[in-house]
Amino acid sequence: MLRFEGKVAVVTGGARGIGAGCGEIFYRDGARVALLDIDGEAVQAKALSIDPSGEAVIGIQCNIADRTDVKRAFSEIISKFGTVDFLVNNAGIARDAMFHKMTEEQWDQVMLVNGKGLFNVTQEAYRIMREKRYGKIVNVSSTVSSGVAGQSNYAFTKAGILGFTKSLAKEAGRYNINVNAVRPGLINTEMMNAVPEDILKGYIANTAFNRMGTVAETAGPICYLCSEEAGWIHGEELIIGGGIVYR
Ligand SMILES: NC(=O)c1ccc[n+]([C@@H]2O[C@H](COP(=O)([O-])OP(=O)(O)OC[C@H]3O[C@@H](n4cnc5c(N)ncnc54)[C@H](O)[C@@H]3O)[C@@H](O)[C@H]2O)c1
């Protein structure tokens, strides 16, 4: 039997990058998967590329920052798959600037998606999980939560996600729901395209392997945290950063 057979996984930001990588592993290992993304066309194309039958993997257009959109997405998931077992809160954005140059818009956008978006989606999934007394929630934070110049808004949200994870873990354990966070660092996705080349070189030199991590190396540990083998891991933060050291 495949390890995720009979399970339903929801992954936000599933059109590409780490979220799409999670979708591939969940499907490979037997789960039915709902990929949510603000980019509707891309997420539907990704879902079909993973499962051409369109039966076990669906792509749903959803702006996680919009509560009405999130509620609509969850009713679609329930009518298609009937329940939710796993939630990967993966969607996130960066709007980098040195703090003295940061605009209110840059600050607000990051809060809205990385903060409010995570709240919106988690409440929908948690309600279902709490009722059935089963669930696995993995929140995608970042090594940046330790502090990086030019990313104070992003770090604020990614550090907040760690506090959120530990707090929700204290509430959710009694309902048999695991809540954990991962802190990836320097993963080779489109998000990294926004980083200037000289800065990226410096980041890479800070890893023990002198390279970037891959999507598979990140999605694998995230999916592991949803497996039964990881059932006793709760309220934790797992660094997936190739020994990265931020100075
Ligand atoms: N790439 C890295 O090095 C790295 C490191 C640490 C943490 N992370 C985190 O991992 C997560 C995924 O990152 P990635 O590198 O795969 O990024 P990515 O930019 O390649 O993918 C993010 C996806 O989220 C979607 N998205 C953005 N805003 C959304 C919204 N409002 N509603 C729904 N979907 C939305 C995008 O359309 C995109 O498909 C993010 O939370 C990011 O902060 C990434």
The ligand as an ORCA input file, in Angstrom:
! r2SCAN-3c Opt
* xyz 0 1
  N      12.868     29.265     -3.027
  C      13.448     29.429     -1.839
  O      14.675     29.510     -1.719
  C      12.622     29.490     -0.581
  C      13.318     29.514      0.640
  C      12.599     29.584      1.812
  C      11.223     29.603      1.787
  N      10.583     29.571      0.599
  C       9.117     29.604      0.642
  O       8.608     28.485     -0.045
  C       7.328     28.802     -0.571
  C       7.306     28.466     -2.052
  O       8.345     29.156     -2.663
  P       8.856     28.911     -4.160
  O      10.301     29.173     -4.144
  O       8.332     27.623     -4.677
  O       8.147     30.179     -4.834
  P       7.541     30.428     -6.277
  O       7.486     31.916     -6.381
  O       8.274     29.668     -7.315
  O       6.065     29.815     -6.145
  C       5.103     30.417     -5.320
  C       3.727     30.102     -5.857
  O       2.788     30.751     -5.002
  C       1.802     31.354     -5.802
  N       1.179     32.477     -5.107
  C       1.701     33.696     -4.867
  N       0.810     34.471     -4.265
  C      -0.327     33.739     -4.095
  C      -1.595     34.002     -3.550
  N      -1.926     35.210     -3.063
  N      -2.507     33.013     -3.526
  C      -2.220     31.800     -4.058
  N      -1.030     31.502     -4.602
  C      -0.087     32.458     -4.622
  C       2.542     31.804     -7.052
  O       1.657     32.041     -8.149
  C       3.484     30.645     -7.278
  O       2.927     29.651     -8.099
  C       7.101     30.292     -0.270
  O       6.338     30.421      0.907
  C       8.497     30.812     -0.017
  O       8.485     31.939      0.826
  C      11.249     29.524     -0.593
*
